Amino acid sequence: MSDAPPDHLCNDPRSKYYDEAVLSRGIGIRFNGEEKTTVEEYCVSEGWVRMAVPRALDRRGRPMTLKFSGKVEAYFLNAEAEPGEA
């Protein structure tokens, strides 16, 4: 596994951009210079994040998300940990 997080990642197991191995390492997102903790999906090359809206659910009971455009920086939270270590 590389030292850089993937360009596009989603934390929903139904998405084709879901990767449990990468998510288990811990991903941090900096959006327009601010740390964000409610990011559901991101794409660095296209410059957008999809974040959960507090207290809003869709008709299936999942959190509603909004897509925001801007500068996206993704990084591993624990850079020195090897994959598989927890």
C-alpha positions as CSV (number, residue, x, y, z in Angstrom):
1,M,0.0,0.0,0.0
2,S,1.3,3.4,-0.8
3,D,2.0,6.3,1.6
4,A,-0.6,8.5,-0.1
5,P,-4.4,8.0,0.3
6,P,-6.4,7.2,-2.8
7,D,-7.8,10.0,-5.0
8,H,-11.4,9.0,-4.5
9,L,-12.7,7.2,-1.4
10,C,-16.1,6.5,0.1
11,N,-17.1,5.1,3.5
12,D,-20.3,3.4,2.2
13,P,-19.8,-0.3,1.6
14,R,-22.2,-0.2,-1.3
15,S,-20.0,2.2,-3.3
16,K,-17.4,1.1,-5.8
17,Y,-14.9,3.5,-4.1
18,Y,-15.1,1.8,-0.8
19,D,-11.8,0.3,0.5
20,E,-11.9,-1.2,3.9
21,A,-8.1,-1.7,4.1
22,V,-7.5,2.0,3.5
23,L,-10.3,3.1,5.9
24,S,-8.9,0.9,8.6
25,R,-5.6,3.0,8.6
26,G,-7.6,6.2,9.3
27,I,-8.1,9.0,6.8
28,G,-8.1,12.7,7.6
29,I,-9.6,15.3,5.4
30,R,-8.7,18.9,5.2
31,F,-11.3,20.9,3.2
32,N,-10.4,24.5,2.3
33,G,-7.8,24.5,5.1
34,E,-10.2,23.2,7.8
35,E,-10.3,19.7,9.4
36,K,-13.6,18.0,8.6
37,T,-14.9,15.0,10.5
38,T,-18.3,14.4,8.8
39,V,-16.9,13.6,5.3
40,E,-18.7,10.6,3.7
41,E,-16.9,10.6,0.4
42,Y,-14.2,12.7,-1.3
43,C,-12.4,13.2,-4.6
44,V,-9.1,15.1,-4.5
45,S,-8.6,15.5,-8.3
46,E,-12.1,16.8,-8.9
47,G,-12.0,19.0,-5.7
48,W,-15.2,18.0,-3.8
49,V,-16.4,16.3,-0.6
50,R,-19.7,14.9,0.3
51,M,-20.6,15.6,4.0
52,A,-23.4,14.4,6.2
53,V,-26.1,16.9,7.2
54,P,-26.8,16.8,10.9
55,R,-30.3,15.6,11.9
56,A,-31.5,15.0,8.3
57,L,-32.3,11.5,7.0
58,D,-33.3,10.3,3.6
59,R,-36.4,8.1,3.0
60,R,-34.3,5.0,3.8
61,G,-33.1,6.3,7.1
62,R,-29.5,7.1,6.0
63,P,-28.0,10.5,6.7
64,M,-28.5,13.1,4.0
65,T,-25.3,14.4,2.3
66,L,-24.4,17.5,0.5
67,K,-21.6,17.9,-2.1
68,F,-19.2,20.9,-1.6
69,S,-16.5,22.0,-4.0
70,G,-13.1,23.4,-2.9
71,K,-9.6,22.4,-2.1
72,V,-9.4,18.8,-0.7
73,E,-6.4,17.3,1.0
74,A,-6.4,13.7,2.2
75,Y,-3.9,12.2,4.5
76,F,-3.5,9.1,6.8
77,L,-4.1,9.9,10.5
78,N,-1.5,7.4,11.7
79,A,1.2,7.6,9.1
80,E,3.7,5.3,10.9
81,A,1.2,2.4,11.3
82,E,1.5,-0.5,8.9
83,P,-1.7,-1.9,7.3
84,G,-3.2,-4.6,9.4
85,E,-1.9,-3.1,12.7
86,A,-4.5,-1.6,15.1
